[in-house]
């Protein structure tokens, strides 16, 4: 059975095409900076927004038309596997991501949940073997169920901690079974509401304890994916321990996890933290911890995680510049953690939305490559910081030959002759527009 009988495999037709079901910019095998586009981008589709999101919001009922709903929850879960791989194949996407609860119903007990996971992931493995499509990463949903009201790793209840550990263990078993390249922790409830009843150090110690148990278990079963933490501020906890890239790197370094953990960064989460996406990517890159990204965008007029498909070419260009400067993102990838708008309720919109996101990243990749080839940004930096390498005082400071006394003496002799240079930043941004548009 085909769930999208009207849609053929999406082909590249160029920006002049009028065919909605065609790529205008993404050409998988086009070589950019020595590698095919598909290797630079390593696109993945998110199971949760694609297969389980129903179009409802706090003010309205579901709107999405979905033809895979079956007579039972397990029937629906099995139908979703078939529909999901049809989407992946028609888009030509080679990777996917999921939470445990996305693919299998929780049932009425932990035993039933784990059995359901086994059954559905067996079906997923069959489809993976048939298609060659790979698992970018999986994770455990340890934030939706009421038991995680006070966190999972950070919970005040050791029985909840044990339940979380069971989910992570199963997640790693599944990751090994499906050959997962990465395993993600998103601390959706790992935070607090008020310090009046919170022991911050104890809670963070316990999060780290769960992570170290995960590393040890992966080694025990002979499967060591790249572990990733996904920062997100405020939502749903008022104070998240993984607020942004810098906060999360402080946690990683404090607990000695830098040899095993990197970051999975999301554009919309950067927005909520008051940062640009390229800022978060730069922080991770400079720590050597840029692992993978969730591709989406937020609405600047709304103060929550809207998870829109990425269509802003400027933002994506600057993000891709950071990824290229990082030397790529493998074994991570570009996961579309994005959902169609409530008004885009038709089945075909799932295909069209991913085409839009893939085309946007293809454009961003090509522009970022041109910026690197022309040395546009590197020349700006060389000029701006040039005095550190082309003046005697700059070279002497960098060589460690100066101290406060010698620099104070220098300032008394030369300080009144300081001449600053303008950044001409408006002109720079205008030229950047020429690259992008």
Rosetta blueprint (number, residue, H / E / L):
1 X L
2 X L
3 X L
4 X L
5 X L
6 X L
7 X L
8 X L
9 X L
10 X L
11 X E
12 X E
13 X L
14 X L
15 X L
16 X L
17 X L
18 X L
19 X L
20 X L
21 X L
22 X E
23 X E
24 X L
25 X L
26 X L
27 X L
28 X L
29 X L
30 X L
31 X E
32 X E
33 X L
34 X L
35 X E
36 X E
37 X H
38 X H
39 X H
40 X H
41 X H
42 X L
43 X E
44 X E
45 X E
46 X E
47 X H
48 X H
49 X H
50 X H
51 X H
52 X H
53 X L
54 X L
55 X L
56 X L
57 X E
58 X L
59 X L
60 X E
61 X L
62 X L
63 X L
64 X L
65 X L
66 X L
67 X L
68 X L
69 X L
70 X L
71 X L
72 X L
73 X H
74 X H
75 X H
76 X H
77 X H
78 X H
79 X H
80 X H
81 X H
82 X H
83 X H
84 X H
85 X H
86 X H
87 X H
88 X H
89 X H
90 X H
91 X H
92 X L
93 X L
94 X L
95 X E
96 X E
97 X E
98 X E
99 X E
100 X H
101 X H
102 X H
103 X H
104 X L
105 X L
106 X L
107 X L
108 X L
109 X L
110 X H
111 X H
112 X H
113 X H
114 X H
115 X H
116 X H
117 X H
118 X H
119 X H
120 X H
121 X H
122 X H
123 X H
124 X H
125 X H
126 X H
127 X H
128 X H
129 X H
130 X H
131 X H
132 X L
133 X L
134 X E
135 X E
136 X E
137 X E
138 X E
139 X E
140 X L
141 X L
142 X L
143 X L
144 X L
145 X L
146 X H
147 X H
148 X H
149 X L
150 X L
151 X L
152 X L
153 X L
154 X L
155 X L
156 X L
157 X L
158 X H
159 X H
160 X H
161 X H
162 X H
163 X H
164 X H
165 X H
166 X H
167 X H
168 X H
169 X H
170 X H
171 X H
172 X H
173 X H
174 X H
175 X H
176 X H
177 X H
178 X H
179 X L
180 X L
181 X L
182 X E
183 X E
184 X E
185 X E
186 X L
187 X L
188 X L
189 X L
190 X L
191 X E
192 X E
193 X L
194 X L
195 X H
196 X H
197 X H
198 X L
199 X L
200 X H
201 X H
202 X H
203 X H
204 X H
205 X H
206 X H
207 X H
208 X H
209 X H
210 X H
211 X H
212 X H
213 X H
214 X H
215 X H
216 X H
217 X H
218 X H
219 X H
220 X H
221 X L
222 X L
223 X L
224 X L
225 X L
226 X E
227 X E
228 X E
229 X E
230 X L
231 X L
232 X L
233 X L
234 X L
235 X L
236 X L
237 X L
238 X L
239 X E
240 X E
241 X L
242 X L
243 X L
244 X L
245 X H
246 X H
247 X H
248 X H
249 X H
250 X H
251 X H
252 X H
253 X H
254 X H
255 X L
256 X L
257 X L
258 X L
259 X L
260 X L
261 X E
262 X E
263 X E
264 X E
265 X E
266 X E
267 X H
268 X H
269 X H
270 X H
271 X H
272 X H
273 X L
274 X L
275 X L
276 X L
277 X H
278 X H
279 X H
280 X H
281 X H
282 X H
283 X H
284 X H
285 X H
286 X H
287 X L
288 X L
289 X L
290 X E
291 X E
292 X E
293 X E
294 X E
295 X L
296 X L
297 X E
298 X L
299 X L
300 X L
301 X L
302 X L
303 X L
304 X L
305 X L
306 X L
307 X L
308 X E
309 X L
310 X L
311 X L
312 X L
313 X H
314 X H
315 X H
316 X H
317 X H
318 X H
319 X H
320 X H
321 X H
322 X H
323 X H
324 X H
325 X H
326 X L
327 X L
328 X L
329 X L
330 X L
331 X L
332 X L
333 X L
334 X E
335 X E
336 X E
337 X L
338 X L
339 X L
340 X L
341 X L
342 X L
343 X L
344 X L
345 X L
346 X L
347 X L
348 X H
349 X H
350 X H
351 X H
352 X H
353 X H
354 X H
355 X H
356 X H
357 X H
358 X H
359 X H
360 X H
361 X H
362 X H
363 X H
364 X H
365 X H
366 X H
367 X H
368 X H
369 X H
370 X H
371 X H
372 X H
373 X H
374 X L
375 X L
376 X H
377 X H
378 X H
379 X H
380 X H
381 X H
382 X H
383 X H
384 X H
385 X L
386 X L
387 X H
388 X H
389 X H
390 X H
391 X L
392 X H
393 X H
394 X H
395 X H
396 X H
397 X H
398 X H
399 X L
400 X L
401 X L
402 X L
403 X L
404 X H
405 X H
406 X H
407 X H
408 X H
409 X H
410 X H
411 X H
412 X H
413 X H
414 X H
415 X H
416 X H
417 X H
418 X L
419 X L
420 X L
421 X L
422 X L
423 X L
424 X L
425 X H
426 X H
427 X H
428 X H
429 X H
430 X H
431 X H
432 X H
433 X H
434 X H
435 X H
436 X H
437 X L
